[in-house]
């Protein structure tokens, strides 16, 4: 049976509490208070409404393709990260020997080291699935653009309904991408577990604070909410 120190057990549970807790908080709080996702959702709604008034929609398709390339880049990068982590699992002793040369690194067993690598694998597998799902949703959004009614021929009801639906699909795609990015943040925090569990606990909390500030109190959000205000 693997003997896991209590501090490491707490650190493992703590990162999931921070990660899941912040995700639930952001999803619920975003409905009540304006954040980056809410602000950009309004711009996506405007984008889809203006797309319906254009006869040539190649600009919209190109913009969607640019968004997809960004998501595809992270999905591809995640595959390389997973390959590297699997390679580390095959040479745990060598990796431990290198890391133990760093100051302040806590001594751990081989089994504990493997658990830490497995945590990173879980985090980045989750990220890959989110990026892949985001890509599929952006593909669906492109289909919506292709199926949009011709400019000037749609009724007001059809125009409003189609614009809202297309905006909803792109918002869901961005939400999936955003969750994949959060996984990256916590994956980077998990790297500190190899040095010391207390550093891992502090890093997880720091990630939550960074995410909260950027999504609710960033200068970007202030610019989107009050375009004429000096920062």
N, C-alpha and C positions, 0 to 999 in steps of 0.2 A: 504494500500500500504506500502511496506517495505521501510523504510528510510535508505538508504545506504550512509555512509559518503563518500565524494569525494575521500579521500585518499585511502579508501578501494576499491573503483571502479577502481582507477588507479592501485592499487596493483594487482587486479584481471586481468586486461588487460595486465599488465606488465609481469606477469608470462607466459601468452600465447605468448606474443611477444618474450620473451626470448626463450621459448621452441620451438615454430614453426620457429622462425627466425634462431636459431642455427641449427635446423635440415635441413632447406633449405640450409644454408651456408655450412654445413658439406657435404651434398650430392653433391653440386656443386663444392666446393673447393677440395673435394677428387678426382675429375676427373683431376684437374689442378695440384695440389700439393700432394705429397706423405703423407699419414697419416697411422694410424694403420690399418684401414680397407683395404687400398690399399696394404700395405705390407703383411698382412695376406692373401689377395686374391691371391697373387703370390705363397705363400706357399701352399695354397689349390689347386692351379692349378698343382703344382709339385706333391702334394700328389696323386691327381687323375691320373696323368700320370704314376706314379710309381705303383699305384694300378693295372693298366692295364697290367703291366709287371709281376705281381705276379700270380702264379697259385692258391695259397691258399690265399683267401681274408678275412679270419676270423679276422686277425689283423685289417683290415680296418673297418669291422663291429663292432668290440669291441670298436675301437676308436670313431666311430659314436655313439655307445650306451653310451659312457662316456659323450659325448657332450649333448646327449638327457637327461641324468640324471640331468645334471646341469640346463638345461632349465626347466625340470619337477619340480625340487626343487623350483625354483622361481615361477612357476605357482601355485604350491600348497601353498607356502607361501602367495601369493597374495590373494588366497581364504580366508585364515585365517585373513588377514588384512581387507578384505572387510566385513567379519563376525563381526570383532571387531568394525568397523566403523558403521555398522548397529545397533549394540548393543548400541553404544554411542548415536545414534539418538533416541533410545528409552529411554535414561536416560540423556537428555541434561542438565537438571537443576543440577543434581548431579555432572556431569563432569565440568560444569561451576563453581560450588562452589569450587571444588578442584583446578581448574586452577587459580581462582581469588586470591588464597592464595600466588601465586608466585609474587615476586617483579617485577615491571615494566610492568605488564600485563595490557593492556588497557581494560576498561569496555566496553562491547558490549551487545546488546540486544540478546534475545533468537533467534530471526529470523536470525540475523547476524551470530550467532554461528552455526546455522543449515546450512547456506550457506557455511561456511568454511568446515564443515564436508562433505557436498555434493561435494565440489571441490575435496576433497581427494578421495571420491568415484569415481568421474569421472576419476581422474588420474589413480587410481589403476584398474578400470575396463578396461581402455585403455591398461594398462600394461598386464593384464591377456590375453586380446585378442592377443596382440603381442607375448606373450610367447606361447600361444596355437597354433598360426599360425606358429611360429618357429618350434614347435614340429612336426607339420604336414609336413613341408618342409624337416626336417631331415628324417622323414619317407620316403618321396619320394626319398631322396638321397640314403637311404639304398636299395630301389628298384632298383635304377640306378646301384649300386654296384652289386646287384644280376643279373642284366641284362647285365652286361659288357661282351664284347666278350672275349673268352678264350685267354690267353697269347700265342702269337706266331701265332695266326690264323687270327688276324685282319689286315686289310690293314692300311697303314699309314694315309690315309684320315679318315677312320673310327675311328682310335685311337685318332687322334687329335680332331675330332669332338665330340666324346664321352667324352673325358677328359675335354674339355671346357664346355660341357653342364653340366656334373656332378659337376664341380667346380662352375658353375653359380648357380646351385640349392643350394649348401651348402653356398655360399656367401649370397644368399637371405635369407636363414634361419638365418645366423649370423646377418644380417642386422635387421631382425625382433627382434631377441633377444637383439641387441644393443639398439633398440628404446624402448623396454620394460625396459631396465636398465636405460635409460635416464628418463623415467617416474618415476622410483624410486627416482632418484636424485631430480627431481622437487617436488615429493611428500614429501620428507623429508624437502625440503625448505618450502613447504606450511604449515608445522607444526608450523613454526615461526609466521604465520599469527595469530595464537591464542594468541600470546604474544603482537605483535604490527605490524601494516601494514608496517611501515618503515623497520623493521627487515625483513619482508617478501620480500620487494623490494630488499634489500641488499643481502639476501640469494639467490634469483633467479639470480641476477647478478653474485654472487660468484660461483654458480653452472655452469654457462656458462663459466666462466674463468677456472674452474677446468676441465671441459670437453675439452675445447680447448687446454689447456696445455697437458693433457694426450693423446689426439689424434694426436697432431701436434708437440709437443716439449718435449715429455717424454723421459726418458732414455731407456725405452723399445723400442720405435721407433728408437732411435739412434742405439741400439744394433742390431735391425733387418736390418737396412739400411747399417750399417758399422760394421760387425761382429768383425773385427780386431782392431777396435778403442777402446782405453781405455776411460772409463767413469769417 
